[in-house]
Amino acid sequence: MPTYARRVAPFGTTIFAEINALAQQHQAVNLGQGKPDFDGPASVIEEAVSAMLDGRANQYAAGYGLPLLRERIAAHVAARYGLAVDADTGVLVTNGASEGVYAAILGTVNEGDEVILLEPFFDTYLPAVLNAGGIPRYVPMRPPHWTFDTDELRQAFNARTGAIVLNTPHNPTGRVFNAQELAFIAELCQQHDVIVISDEVYEHLTYDDHCHVPIATLPNMFERTLTVSSAAKTFSLTGWKIGWVYGNPELVTGAWRIHQNIVYAVNHPAQYGIAHALTLGQDYYDELARLYDSKRRLLVDILQGSGFHVSVPQGAFYVMADFSALHDGDDLAFAKFLIEQVGVATIPPSSFFCPEHRHIGAKTVRFAFCKHDDVLHAAGDRLRKLAQRV
Ligand SMILES: Cc1ncc(COP(=O)(O)O)c(C=O)c1O
């Protein structure tokens, strides 16, 4: 009987698909996947529609991405972070950050290179590293502060290290790496001649006095960094799958060579929409951060009032919550129990760790707060009843 390649044998169904199916079956309030239940700006959607109606965008886009969008990405990065990115050779538009990270890893990691993954990590990083022939080297971050141990990270770097994958603001922990953490990583990368693939899809979602700093802005880091971002979270348009990779043209070329042979080009009308989105003023970003800050506070209050011990997120739109006081099982058992018995869906994070470190996340689940307030309140009503039962 014909079967799939050995290469894909370890890549089972993602936890997101599993949880979504179970949530649907039990009609649970779904705080699992990081998918807003509200739309992005109307003017952005109108621009994509008009690019279809007036015939600007119904054929293939340029492989590297719509030139106007690449210019706007370069301008955005220059205005926000002071980085001089070449719009023609230093920006690649991808099918979301997912393809961006994949193309960046496949395009820069050589077979046999070690690639450092900070745990918990977004689940697509590992298959990308394995498909590149890379060897994952895991460095855990631990609750409640979710940072790395500097000695452990230093020891993970060696002559075989090719790359490190970073994610800040971080999914699922809500950490925003601070200047000290970034400087420590940058120094090790320079010492060992290591490339950084920096996933910054939550770059505009930080809270309190936490501030997002792209590692590419640190001295001597631009040349060795590919930064990945996306319109998905910033413009609440996850369905459009528009992301991008920017950085040193030499490294972007690596990502491009993978990209051209997988997707070649990305959805054309949506690129017009996002090119328009990148002209929105500071008010848009302020309002987005304010909206999410209020949802963050609401969910943190609900969880604390329901018996969870919470790591208050500094960025992104997730809360990692320790459920030790509520349930004896591990995260997968608790997530299933919550869906089936309580009617709330969350993501169990242990699959974002290697088997050896899985225990670190085994008493936590991840709640997403990119939902209408009434959805968060509905989840709260159910969770409070759970607390009363315990
Ligand atoms: C850390 C991180 N990277 C990448 C992605 C995927 O982004 P996109 O939808 O643009 O492919 C997500 C989505 O949840 C994410 O959380």
The ligand as a Tripos MOL2 file, in Angstrom:
@<TRIPOS>MOLECULE
LIG
   16    16     1     0     0
SMALL
NO_CHARGES

@<TRIPOS>ATOM
      1 C1          4.4150   32.9310   17.1960 C.3       1 LIG1
      2 C2          3.6400   32.7760   15.9480 C.ar      1 LIG1
      3 N1          4.2630   32.7310   14.7820 N.ar      1 LIG1
      4 C3          3.5980   32.5800   13.6290 C.ar      1 LIG1
      5 C4          2.2290   32.4690   13.6060 C.ar      1 LIG1
      6 C5          1.5210   32.2830   12.2970 C.3       1 LIG1
      7 O1          1.2840   33.5040   11.6910 O.3       1 LIG1
      8 P1          0.4950   33.5780   10.3050 P.3       1 LIG1
      9 O2         -0.9440   33.4200   10.6000 O.co2     1 LIG1
     10 O3          0.8390   34.9220    9.7580 O.co2     1 LIG1
     11 O4          1.0140   32.4650    9.4440 O.co2     1 LIG1
     12 C6          1.5240   32.5060   14.8060 C.ar      1 LIG1
     13 C7          0.0580   32.3270   14.8220 C.2       1 LIG1
     14 O5         -0.5450   32.0470   15.8270 O.2       1 LIG1
     15 C8          2.2460   32.6590   16.0020 C.ar      1 LIG1
     16 O6          1.6140   32.7060   17.1840 O.3       1 LIG1
@<TRIPOS>BOND
     1     1     2 1
     2     2     3 ar
     3     2    15 ar
     4     3     4 ar
     5     4     5 ar
     6     5     6 1
     7     5    12 ar
     8     6     7 1
     9     7     8 1
    10     8     9 2
    11     8    10 1
    12     8    11 1
    13    12    13 1
    14    12    15 ar
    15    13    14 2
    16    15    16 1
@<TRIPOS>SUBSTRUCTURE
     1 LIG1         1 GROUP 0 **** ****
